Amino acid sequence: MASTTPRKQWLMIAAVVAIGLAVAGLILSGSPGQSGEEGHGDSHEEASAHVDPEHHGDASAEAHEEADEHADKEHHEAVAPTKGEHGGKLFTEGDYALEVTIFEEGVEPQFRLYTYLDGKLLDPADSTVQVTLSRLGQSAQIINFSKENDYLRGDAVVVEPHSFQVSVSAKHSGKSYSFSYEQVEARVTMTDAQLEQGGVTLATAGPAKIASTLQVLGEVRYNGDRTVQVTPQLAGRVDSVAVSAGDTVRKGQVLAKISSQALAELRGELLAAQQRSALARTTYAREKQLWEEKISAEQDFLQAQVAMQEAAITVQRVQQQIASLGGAPAKGQNLTEFEIRAPIDGVITSKSISVGEVLKEDSAVFTVSDLSTVWVDSTVAAKDLGVIAEGQNVVVSSSAFAATAKGSIAYVSALVGAQTRSATARIVLANPDRVWRPGLPVTVEVVAEENDVPVAVAVEAIQTIRDWQVVFGRFDDQLEARPLELGKSDGRFVEVISGLKVGDRYALKNSFLIKAELGKAGASHDH
């Protein structure tokens, strides 16, 4: 009997514990299912007790903050975008959803919004939506929407780059919804120290004077007004040549000597005429004396006077004839020697004469050109003749070497070529250092007119990204590509029609480094 008593005691204890656990389970399972005002009140009072800091202190407050943070986190997760069925950003709050897309196939980029309720597409007219775009350095842009087909279409073009902060406000069935997201494109972050290290300088967009220009091709030529072909004008044999092609000569300098029989005859005639003139003067003096002394008749005196005058005229005629040929009175007994002299200061640009050669009187033996000025002849198409006029300023440049010169149009041909359908514009160009050599091809930039433009940037700052012409705008430590619509340019500055405003700062020198950084960052085009 004694051995069985402990076993009975353990069985009774186990039964009591089992019954207690069963009752506790029933009580616990029944608590969540309580309803009615009494249960709600008890629950509310219990919740109030838990948040009462007088009874629970900081621990209770911290628990409350954690609960708030948890609730906020759950709210943000609810409106975080996912990818919608139209490829856009899908925002959901409760049973309402809104999909944001940027559509640009065959049209200018535009917002298209799709609305949903319980996952089903809504009639777009049932929602009122407004989108606010905030870009770096620009005022906020508000876009309103109207129904089109099964979506809402924005009333404004979404210009590139698509880099902005987007805030969406929607109303449906009397309830308001707000969503937001940020989209970054063609943007890099570089500090002032990094810019300085890369040699990147900044400039400010603003007004400028843009000169409208026309570029035409041209060729340097000899100045026809200062180029002379030298001919001997007398046939003869070449005795000596004193200069070569390329030599600089002065006016009157001896270029060559020839022996000319024709000149010898003229000089002989001159000597004979001079002798006759001297005899006629002597005869005239004697006859004058005799007539004054009443020894001879006046008629003899008058005949002597006429003879003297005729002899003087003959001498003068032969002298002028020799001078017109470039000759000079005979030196000593050599009547055939003739000196060919430089007619102007200049350079011997061609030489066609050799010692011993027999020349004709019209042989072109030398060409002397004054290269202190040259002509630049440019071909101007008929369509451009309206902007070309005498007196306009031009800039001449050569691709063969780094040199430019300023001049003005001196002449525009009155006729248009039948074959070329073009005219010739001529510029007289100063050439003191003889840099501009005849035959050199050049580019002529004609300043047609000057215009004041409200916004311009330096041409040096322009870079190409995709199919955009951009400058990199500076906003704090951010640099963002700004696609530009460009207008007139003079090679130094270019007019900005849209894409930048007065006062905007942009990267000027070495802006290609920013483009390289953008390439490293792998900028996307996210819609």
C-alpha positions as CSV (number, residue, x, y, z in Angstrom):
1,M,0.0,0.0,0.0
2,A,2.8,2.3,0.8
3,S,4.4,1.9,-2.6
4,T,1.3,2.9,-4.5
5,T,0.6,6.1,-2.6
6,P,3.3,8.3,-4.3
7,R,2.1,7.1,-7.7
8,K,-1.5,8.2,-7.0
9,Q,-0.2,11.6,-5.8
10,W,1.8,12.2,-9.0
11,L,-1.2,11.3,-11.1
12,M,-3.4,13.7,-9.3
13,I,-0.8,16.5,-9.7
14,A,-0.6,15.8,-13.5
15,A,-4.3,15.9,-13.8
16,V,-4.5,19.3,-12.0
17,V,-1.8,20.8,-14.3
18,A,-3.6,19.5,-17.4
19,I,-6.9,21.0,-16.3
20,G,-5.2,24.3,-15.6
21,L,-3.5,24.4,-19.0
22,A,-6.8,23.7,-20.7
23,V,-8.6,26.4,-18.8
24,A,-5.8,28.9,-19.6
25,G,-6.0,28.0,-23.3
26,L,-9.7,28.6,-23.4
27,I,-9.3,32.0,-21.7
28,L,-6.5,33.1,-24.1
29,S,-8.4,31.9,-27.2
30,G,-11.5,33.7,-26.1
31,S,-9.9,37.1,-25.4
32,P,-9.4,38.2,-29.1
33,G,-13.0,37.3,-29.9
34,Q,-14.5,39.5,-27.3
35,S,-16.9,42.2,-28.6
36,G,-19.2,44.9,-27.3
37,E,-18.7,48.2,-25.6
38,E,-17.2,46.7,-22.4
39,G,-14.5,44.9,-24.2
40,H,-13.6,47.9,-26.4
41,G,-13.4,50.2,-23.4
42,D,-11.2,47.8,-21.5
43,S,-8.9,47.6,-24.5
44,H,-8.8,51.4,-25.0
45,E,-8.0,51.9,-21.3
46,E,-5.3,49.3,-21.4
47,A,-3.7,50.9,-24.5
48,S,-3.9,54.3,-22.8
49,A,-2.2,52.8,-19.7
50,H,0.6,51.5,-21.9
51,V,1.3,55.0,-23.4
52,D,1.0,56.9,-20.1
53,P,4.6,58.2,-19.4
54,E,3.8,58.8,-15.8
55,H,3.4,55.1,-15.3
56,H,5.9,53.8,-17.8
57,G,8.4,56.6,-18.3
58,D,10.8,56.8,-21.3
59,A,10.4,53.2,-22.2
60,S,6.7,53.7,-23.0
61,A,7.5,56.9,-25.1
62,E,10.2,55.0,-27.1
63,A,7.8,52.2,-27.8
64,H,5.3,54.8,-29.1
65,E,7.9,56.4,-31.4
66,E,8.9,52.9,-32.7
67,A,5.3,52.2,-33.4
68,D,5.0,55.6,-35.3
69,E,8.2,54.9,-37.3
70,H,6.9,51.4,-38.1
71,A,3.6,52.9,-39.3
72,D,5.4,55.5,-41.5
73,K,7.7,52.9,-43.0
74,E,4.6,50.8,-43.9
75,H,3.0,53.9,-45.5
76,H,6.1,54.7,-47.6
77,E,6.5,51.1,-48.7
78,A,2.9,51.2,-49.8
79,V,3.5,54.2,-52.3
80,A,7.0,53.2,-53.5
81,P,6.9,52.8,-57.3
82,T,7.0,49.4,-59.0
83,K,6.9,48.8,-62.8
84,G,3.5,49.1,-64.3
85,E,2.0,47.2,-67.3
86,H,2.8,50.2,-69.6
87,G,6.4,50.3,-68.5
88,G,6.1,53.2,-66.2
89,K,6.4,53.8,-62.5
90,L,3.4,52.4,-60.6
91,F,2.4,54.0,-57.3
92,T,-0.2,52.3,-55.1
93,E,-2.1,53.6,-52.0
94,G,-4.8,51.4,-50.7
95,D,-6.9,50.1,-53.6
96,Y,-6.0,53.1,-55.9
97,A,-2.9,53.0,-58.2
98,L,-1.4,55.5,-60.7
99,E,1.2,54.7,-63.4
100,V,3.5,57.5,-64.6
101,T,5.1,57.2,-68.0
102,I,6.9,59.5,-70.4
103,F,5.9,58.8,-74.0
104,E,8.0,60.0,-76.9
105,E,7.5,57.7,-79.9
106,G,6.7,59.9,-82.8
107,V,5.8,62.9,-80.6
108,E,7.5,65.4,-78.3
109,P,8.1,63.8,-74.9
110,Q,4.9,63.9,-72.8
111,F,3.6,62.5,-69.6
112,R,0.9,59.8,-69.9
113,L,-0.8,58.6,-66.7
114,Y,-2.9,55.5,-66.2
115,T,-5.2,55.1,-63.2
116,Y,-6.3,51.8,-61.5
117,L,-8.8,50.7,-58.9
118,D,-8.3,47.2,-57.4
119,G,-5.9,46.5,-60.2
120,K,-8.4,47.3,-62.9
121,L,-7.9,50.2,-65.4
122,L,-10.1,53.2,-64.4
123,D,-11.8,55.7,-66.6
124,P,-9.1,58.5,-66.8
125,A,-11.9,61.2,-66.4
126,D,-12.6,59.9,-62.9
127,S,-9.2,61.3,-61.6
128,T,-7.9,64.8,-61.4
129,V,-4.1,64.8,-61.6
130,Q,-1.4,67.5,-61.5
131,V,2.4,66.9,-61.8
132,T,5.0,69.4,-60.6
133,L,8.5,69.1,-62.0
134,S,11.5,70.7,-60.1
135,R,14.7,71.0,-62.1
136,L,18.1,72.3,-61.0
137,G,18.3,76.1,-61.3
138,Q,14.8,76.4,-62.8
139,S,11.4,77.4,-61.6
140,A,8.9,74.6,-60.9
141,Q,6.9,73.5,-63.9
142,I,3.3,72.5,-63.3
143,I,1.7,70.1,-65.8
144,N,-2.1,69.5,-65.9
145,F,-3.8,66.5,-67.6
146,S,-6.8,65.8,-69.7
147,K,-8.3,62.5,-70.9
148,E,-7.2,60.9,-74.1
149,N,-8.1,57.4,-75.0
150,D,-7.5,55.3,-71.9
151,Y,-4.9,57.6,-70.3
152,L,-4.4,61.2,-69.0
153,R,-2.1,63.3,-71.3
154,G,0.0,66.1,-70.0
155,D,-0.4,69.6,-71.5
156,A,3.3,70.4,-71.7
157,V,6.4,68.9,-73.4
158,V,8.8,67.2,-71.1
159,V,12.1,68.7,-72.3
160,E,15.4,66.9,-72.1
161,P,17.2,66.0,-70.0
162,H,14.6,64.0,-68.1
163,S,16.3,64.9,-64.8
164,F,14.0,66.3,-62.1
165,Q,12.1,65.8,-58.9
166,V,8.5,64.7,-59.7
167,S,5.5,65.4,-57.3
168,V,2.2,63.9,-58.3
169,S,-1.1,65.1,-56.7
170,A,-4.2,63.0,-57.6
171,K,-7.9,63.1,-56.5
172,H,-10.4,60.3,-57.0
173,S,-13.8,59.8,-55.4
174,G,-13.2,62.7,-53.0
175,K,-9.9,61.2,-51.7
176,S,-6.4,62.8,-52.3
177,Y,-3.2,61.0,-53.1
178,S,0.4,62.2,-53.2
179,F,3.3,60.5,-54.8
180,S,6.8,61.6,-55.6
181,Y,10.1,60.3,-57.1
182,E,13.4,61.7,-58.4
183,Q,14.9,61.0,-61.8
184,V,18.5,61.9,-62.6
185,E,20.0,62.0,-66.0
186,A,23.2,63.6,-67.6
187,R,24.3,64.9,-64.2
188,V,27.6,64.5,-62.3
189,T,28.9,65.9,-59.0
190,M,32.3,67.7,-59.0
191,T,33.6,70.0,-56.3
192,D,35.3,73.3,-57.1
193,A,38.6,71.7,-56.1
194,Q,38.0,68.9,-58.7
195,L,37.2,71.5,-61.4
196,E,40.3,73.5,-60.6
197,Q,42.4,70.4,-60.7
198,G,41.1,69.5,-64.2
199,G,41.5,73.1,-65.4
200,V,37.8,73.5,-65.9
201,T,36.8,77.2,-65.8
202,L,33.2,78.6,-65.5
203,A,31.5,81.4,-67.4
204,T,28.1,83.1,-67.1
205,A,25.5,83.1,-69.9
206,G,24.5,86.6,-71.0
207,P,24.0,89.1,-73.8
208,A,26.6,89.3,-76.6
209,K,27.1,90.9,-80.0
210,I,27.1,88.2,-82.6
211,A,28.5,89.0,-86.1
212,S,26.7,87.1,-88.8
213,T,29.4,85.8,-91.2
214,L,29.7,84.1,-94.6
215,Q,32.6,81.9,-95.3
216,V,33.8,81.5,-98.9
217,L,37.0,80.0,-100.4
218,G,39.6,82.1,-102.1
219,E,43.1,82.1,-103.5
220,V,46.0,84.5,-103.0
221,R,47.1,86.2,-106.2
222,Y,49.6,88.8,-107.3
223,N,48.4,92.4,-107.0
224,G,47.7,93.0,-110.7
225,D,48.1,96.8,-110.1
226,R,51.6,96.3,-108.8
227,T,52.9,93.5,-111.1
228,V,54.9,94.3,-114.3
229,Q,56.2,92.1,-117.1
230,V,59.5,93.5,-118.3
231,T,60.3,93.5,-122.1
232,P,63.4,94.9,-123.7
233,Q,61.5,96.8,-126.4
234,L,64.6,96.4,-128.6
235,A,65.9,93.3,-130.3
236,G,69.4,92.2,-129.3
237,R,71.8,89.7,-127.8
238,V,72.0,89.3,-124.0
239,D,75.4,90.3,-122.7
240,S,74.8,89.8,-118.9
241,V,72.1,89.1,-116.3
242,A,72.4,90.7,-112.9
243,V,69.5,89.1,-111.0
244,S,67.7,85.8,-110.4
245,A,64.1,84.8,-109.6
246,G,63.2,85.7,-106.0
247,D,65.6,88.6,-105.8
248,T,64.3,91.9,-104.3
249,V,64.9,94.8,-106.6
250,R,64.5,98.6,-106.5
251,K,63.0,100.8,-109.2
252,G,65.7,101.7,-111.8
253,Q,68.0,98.8,-110.8
254,V,69.8,97.2,-113.8
255,L,68.5,93.7,-114.4
256,A,70.4,92.8,-117.5
257,K,72.4,94.2,-120.5
258,I,72.0,93.5,-124.2
259,S,73.6,94.6,-127.4
260,S,71.1,96.1,-129.8
261,Q,71.9,97.2,-133.3
262,A,68.6,99.2,-133.4
263,L,69.7,101.2,-130.5
264,A,73.1,101.8,-132.1
265,E,71.3,103.3,-135.1
266,L,69.2,105.5,-132.9
267,R,72.2,106.7,-131.0
268,G,74.1,107.3,-134.2
269,E,71.2,109.3,-135.5
270,L,71.2,111.3,-132.2
271,L,74.9,112.1,-132.5
272,A,74.5,113.3,-136.1
273,A,71.4,115.4,-135.2
274,Q,73.4,117.0,-132.3
275,Q,76.2,117.9,-134.7
276,R,73.8,119.4,-137.2
277,S,72.1,121.3,-134.4
278,A,75.5,122.7,-133.2
279,L,76.3,123.8,-136.8
280,A,72.9,125.4,-137.2
281,R,73.4,127.4,-134.0
282,T,76.8,128.7,-135.2
283,T,75.3,129.6,-138.6
284,Y,72.4,131.3,-137.0
285,A,74.7,133.4,-134.7
286,R,76.8,134.5,-137.7
287,E,73.8,135.4,-139.9
288,K,72.3,137.4,-137.0
289,Q,75.5,139.4,-136.6
290,L,75.7,140.1,-140.3
291,W,72.1,141.2,-140.5
292,E,72.5,143.5,-137.5
293,E,75.5,145.1,-139.2
294,K,73.5,145.5,-142.4
295,I,75.9,143.3,-144.3
296,S,73.5,140.4,-145.2
297,A,69.9,140.3,-146.1
298,E,67.3,139.6,-143.5
299,Q,66.2,136.6,-145.5
300,D,69.5,134.8,-144.9
301,F,69.1,135.5,-141.1
302,L,65.6,134.1,-141.1
303,Q,66.7,130.9,-143.0
304,A,69.5,130.3,-140.5
305,Q,67.0,130.7,-137.6
306,V,64.6,128.1,-139.1
307,A,67.5,125.7,-139.8
308,M,68.7,126.0,-136.2
309,Q,65.2,125.3,-134.8
310,E,64.7,122.2,-137.1
311,A,68.0,120.8,-136.0
312,A,67.0,121.2,-132.3
313,I,63.7,119.5,-133.0
314,T,65.5,116.6,-134.6
315,V,67.8,116.2,-131.6
316,Q,64.8,116.3,-129.2
317,R,62.9,113.7,-131.2
318,V,65.7,111.2,-131.3
319,Q,66.4,111.7,-127.6
320,Q,62.8,111.1,-126.7
321,Q,62.7,108.0,-128.9
322,I,65.7,106.5,-127.1
323,A,64.3,107.4,-123.7
324,S,60.9,105.8,-124.5
325,L,62.7,102.6,-125.2
326,G,64.4,102.7,-121.8
327,G,67.8,103.6,-123.3
328,A,70.3,106.3,-122.3
329,P,72.9,108.3,-124.2
330,A,75.8,106.3,-125.4
331,K,78.7,105.7,-123.0
332,G,81.9,106.2,-124.8
333,Q,82.1,104.5,-128.1
334,N,79.7,101.6,-127.3
335,L,76.5,102.6,-129.1
336,T,74.9,99.1,-128.9
337,E,74.8,98.6,-125.1
338,F,71.3,98.6,-123.6
339,E,70.3,98.3,-119.9
340,I,67.1,96.6,-118.9
341,R,66.0,98.2,-115.6
342,A,63.4,97.4,-112.9
343,P,60.2,99.4,-113.5
344,I,59.1,99.2,-109.8
345,D,60.2,98.1,-106.4
346,G,59.4,94.5,-105.9
347,V,60.5,90.8,-106.3
348,I,61.6,89.0,-109.4
349,T,58.8,86.4,-109.6
350,S,59.8,85.0,-113.0
351,K,62.9,85.1,-115.2
352,S,63.2,84.0,-118.9
353,I,66.5,85.3,-120.0
354,S,70.0,83.9,-120.4
355,V,73.4,85.2,-121.4
356,G,74.0,84.9,-125.2
357,E,70.3,84.6,-125.9
358,V,68.9,86.7,-128.8
359,L,65.8,88.5,-127.8
360,K,62.9,90.0,-129.7
361,E,61.7,93.4,-128.7
362,D,58.5,92.0,-127.2
363,S,60.0,89.1,-125.2
364,A,58.8,88.9,-121.6
365,V,62.2,88.5,-119.8
366,F,61.3,89.3,-116.2
367,T,58.2,89.7,-114.0
368,V,58.5,92.1,-111.1
369,S,55.8,92.1,-108.5
370,D,55.4,94.3,-105.4
371,L,54.4,91.7,-102.7
372,S,53.8,94.3,-100.0
373,T,50.1,93.8,-101.0
374,V,48.4,90.9,-102.6
375,W,45.0,90.2,-104.0
376,V,42.7,87.5,-102.6
377,D,40.1,86.5,-105.2
378,S,37.1,84.6,-103.7
379,T,34.3,82.8,-105.5
380,V,30.9,83.9,-104.3
381,A,27.8,81.9,-105.2
382,A,24.9,83.8,-106.8
383,K,22.7,83.1,-103.7
384,D,25.2,84.9,-101.5
385,L,25.6,88.0,-103.6
386,G,22.9,89.8,-101.6
387,V,25.1,89.9,-98.5
388,I,28.4,90.8,-100.2
389,A,29.3,94.4,-100.9
390,E,32.4,96.6,-101.5
391,G,33.8,97.9,-98.3
392,Q,32.8,95.0,-96.0
393,N,35.3,93.8,-93.5
394,V,36.7,90.3,-93.9
395,V,39.1,87.9,-92.1
396,V,41.4,85.8,-94.2
397,S,42.8,82.6,-92.8
398,S,44.8,79.7,-94.1
399,S,44.5,76.0,-93.1
400,A,48.2,75.5,-94.2
401,F,49.5,77.5,-91.2
402,A,48.2,79.5,-88.2
403,A,47.8,83.0,-89.6
404,T,44.9,85.4,-90.1
405,A,44.7,88.9,-91.6
406,K,42.0,91.5,-91.8
407,G,41.0,93.3,-94.9
408,S,38.0,94.7,-96.9
409,I,36.3,93.9,-100.1
410,A,37.7,96.2,-102.8
411,Y,35.8,94.8,-105.8
412,V,32.8,92.6,-106.7
413,S,32.5,91.5,-110.3
414,A,29.5,92.8,-112.1
415,L,29.0,89.6,-114.0
416,V,28.1,86.0,-112.9
417,G,30.0,83.3,-114.7
418,A,27.9,81.3,-117.1
419,Q,29.5,78.0,-116.1
420,T,30.2,78.6,-112.4
421,R,27.1,80.7,-111.6
422,S,29.3,82.7,-109.3
423,A,31.0,86.1,-109.1
424,T,34.4,87.2,-107.9
425,A,35.0,89.2,-104.8
426,R,38.5,90.7,-104.5
427,I,40.3,91.7,-101.3
428,V,43.5,93.8,-101.2
429,L,45.5,92.4,-98.4
430,A,48.5,94.0,-96.7
431,N,51.5,91.6,-96.8
432,P,54.4,93.3,-95.2
433,D,56.1,90.1,-94.1
434,R,55.3,88.2,-97.3
435,V,53.4,85.6,-95.4
436,W,50.6,85.4,-98.0
437,R,52.1,83.8,-101.1
438,P,50.4,83.9,-104.5
439,G,48.7,80.5,-105.2
440,L,47.9,79.8,-101.5
441,P,44.3,78.6,-100.9
442,V,42.5,80.5,-98.1
443,T,39.2,80.9,-96.4
444,V,37.5,84.3,-96.4
445,E,35.1,85.1,-93.6
446,V,32.8,88.0,-94.5
447,V,31.2,90.0,-91.7
448,A,27.7,90.4,-93.1
449,E,26.1,92.1,-90.1
450,E,26.2,92.3,-86.3
451,N,23.3,91.5,-84.0
452,D,22.8,91.9,-80.2
453,V,21.4,88.7,-78.7
454,P,20.0,88.4,-75.2
455,V,21.7,85.0,-74.3
456,A,24.9,83.6,-75.7
457,V,27.6,81.1,-74.7
458,A,31.2,80.5,-75.8
459,V,31.5,78.1,-78.7
460,E,34.3,76.4,-76.9
461,A,31.9,75.2,-74.2
462,I,29.6,73.3,-76.5
463,Q,29.7,69.5,-76.3
464,T,27.7,66.8,-78.0
465,I,25.8,64.2,-76.0
466,R,23.6,61.8,-77.9
467,D,22.0,64.1,-80.5
468,W,22.1,67.1,-78.2
469,Q,24.3,70.2,-78.4
470,V,24.9,71.0,-74.7
471,V,26.7,73.0,-72.2
472,F,27.1,71.8,-68.6
473,G,25.2,74.0,-66.2
474,R,26.8,74.6,-62.7
475,F,24.4,74.2,-59.7
476,D,26.2,74.1,-56.4
477,D,28.4,71.0,-56.7
478,Q,26.3,69.5,-59.5
479,L,26.9,69.8,-63.3
480,E,24.1,68.9,-65.5
481,A,23.9,68.8,-69.3
482,R,21.6,71.5,-70.7
483,P,20.5,70.8,-74.3
484,L,20.5,74.0,-76.3
485,E,18.7,75.4,-79.3
486,L,21.4,77.5,-81.0
487,G,21.1,80.4,-83.3
488,K,23.7,82.8,-84.9
489,S,27.4,82.3,-84.3
490,D,30.5,84.2,-85.1
491,G,32.9,81.4,-84.3
492,R,33.6,82.8,-80.8
493,F,30.1,83.0,-79.3
494,V,26.8,81.4,-80.3
495,E,23.2,82.6,-79.6
496,V,21.1,80.5,-77.2
497,I,17.5,80.4,-78.3
498,S,16.4,78.1,-75.6
499,G,17.9,75.8,-72.9
500,L,19.7,78.4,-70.8
501,K,18.9,81.8,-69.3
502,V,20.8,84.9,-68.4
503,G,22.9,84.5,-65.3
504,D,23.2,80.7,-65.6
505,R,26.8,79.5,-64.9
506,Y,28.3,76.9,-67.2
507,A,31.6,75.0,-67.7
508,L,33.8,76.8,-70.3
509,K,37.3,75.6,-70.7
510,N,38.0,71.9,-70.7
511,S,34.3,71.0,-70.5
512,F,35.1,67.8,-72.3
513,L,36.4,66.5,-69.0
514,I,32.9,66.7,-67.6
515,K,31.6,64.8,-70.6
516,A,34.2,62.1,-69.8
517,E,33.0,61.9,-66.2
518,L,29.4,61.6,-67.4
519,G,30.5,58.7,-69.5
520,K,32.1,57.0,-66.6
521,A,29.0,57.5,-64.5
522,G,27.0,55.6,-67.2
523,A,24.1,58.1,-67.3
524,S,20.8,56.5,-68.1
525,H,17.7,57.6,-69.9
526,D,15.0,56.3,-67.5
527,H,11.3,56.9,-68.3
